[in-house]
């Protein structure tokens, strides 16, 4: 069974499932339209928030702080890797300059 055959079988299965779900989706859309109010209904009293904003704000700041610290750690590691590579290359250059025969054989 080749890859193309497998992809075709998966596509045919997905289309078949979508076709069988279409009547259910249409029925739920009609139910939602019937449940909607057709007239204005006044609300008495003040609207109260169900979700407190303080913990959400602190969570957002914490997430941003974690991302910034992670980025800083990544930069430090990249800088250390670059310094190590530079030191290794300098050692190779010095070793090559002190032994010209080794460079000629390569």
N, C-alpha and C positions, 0 to 999 in steps of 0.2 A: 504494500500500500504506500503510494508515494505521497509526498507533501502536498501536491496540488489536489489529490483526491481527498486527503484529510481536510484541507481547507474548504473544499467544495461541500463535503459532508457537514462540516460545522456550520457553514453559511446556510445550507438548506435546513438544518435543524433550527437555527436561530430564526429564520424566516417563518418556519412552521409554528414555532412558539409565539412569535409576534402576531401571526394571523389568528391564533386561537385566543389570544388575550385582548384583541381589539373589541369584541362585544362587551367584555367586562369593563373596559376603560370608558366606553361610550355610556354604559349604564350608570357608572359612578359620576360622570360629568352631568348627566341629566338629573340625578338625585341632588347634586350640589346646587344646580340652578333652581330646583323646586324649593330647597331649604332656605334660600336667600330671602331676606325680607324685602318687600316691595314698597314699604313706606318708611318714613323717618320715625325713629323712636328716640325720644329725648332721654338723656341719662341724668339721673339726679345725683348730686354730690360731686366731690372732686375725684378725679381719676388718680388712682394710687398705683405706683410702680410695683410690679411683682418681683422684679430682680433688682437687688441693691447694687448700686454703681461702684461703691468703694472697693469691694473685693475684686471686681472685674478690672478696675483701674490698676490696683496693685498687681494683679496677675499679668496684665499687659506690660507694666513696667518691668516686672521680674523676667518675663519672656524676652523682652528687648535687651535687658542686662545680660542674660545668659548668652544671647546671640553675639553681643559685642565682646564679651569675655572669650567666647569660643573663637571668634575671629582674631582677637589679639593673640591667643595661644597658637593659632595656626600660623600667623605671621612670624612669631618668635621661632617656631619649629622650622619654617621655611628659611629664615635668616641663618639659623644654626646649620642647616643642611648646606646652604650656599657657602658659608664660611668653611665647613669641612671639605667641600669639593674644591674650593680655592686653595686650601692648604695642601690637599693631595696633589693638585695640579702643579703647584709650586715645587713640591718635593720631586715630582716626576721630571720637571724641567731641570732642576738642579742635578738630579741623578743622570739625566741625559747629557747635560753639558760636561759633567765630570767624566763620562764614559762615552766618547764619540764613536767607538767601535760598535757599541750596542745599537745605536741609532742607525748605523749604516747597514747592519744585517737585516733589518726589518724591511 
